[in-house]
Amino acid sequence: METLRVAAGDGRLSADELDERLAAALTARTYADLAILTADLPAAGQPAGVTLPAAKDVIRINCGSAHTRRDGQWVLPRRIEVRVTSGHVRLDLTHAVITQPELEVDVSVRSGWVTMITRPGIEVDADDVSVRSGRVRVLRPAGPSVPAILRVQVTGRVGSGRFRARPPRRTFLQWLLRRPLPRG
């Protein structure tokens, strides 16, 4: 609810939108219900007074046999080029600042892997990735659909490695809460 109030104070929500979303937050039953309410606020959670750098056109990530990650609050560029020999690249978009509606990701994976962590409102299309003996998998978040705020188009090739896009993993508490309580 605080995130919604801040967004309204920043002018990212009108008073009517704020009222509707606050009412929905009060009746939310799951974390997914709450995530929907802030999914279209690209700069939600950005501390006041902090300015992030402008979005770059291209970010190039070259990974040999190491582990490289982009996470936290980072500004998404228009295009990301990922080259992996035998390492692991993790692109975490859960708190990324979205400045445009589309992101192009070009992957070249030999025997390593690329993992993309998404959030509600981010749609990933990896149909144009050619695969030799590896694997490409896109997992969509469970729950109600959310209006798309970012469309990620993945292209390139995967040798014997893998590309995977998935929502964040549940915490142990979230896993426990999803299970029905035993009747006693």
Secondary structure, DSSP 8 states (H G I E B T S, - for coil): -HHHHHHHHTTSS-HHHHHHHHHHHHT--SHHHHHHHHTT-TTTT--TT-------SEEEEEESSSEEEE-SS-B--SEEEEEESSSEEEEE-TT-B--SSEEEEEEEESSSEEEEE--TTEEEEEEEEEESSSEEEE---SSS----SEEEEEEEEESSSEEEEE-----HHHHHHHS-----
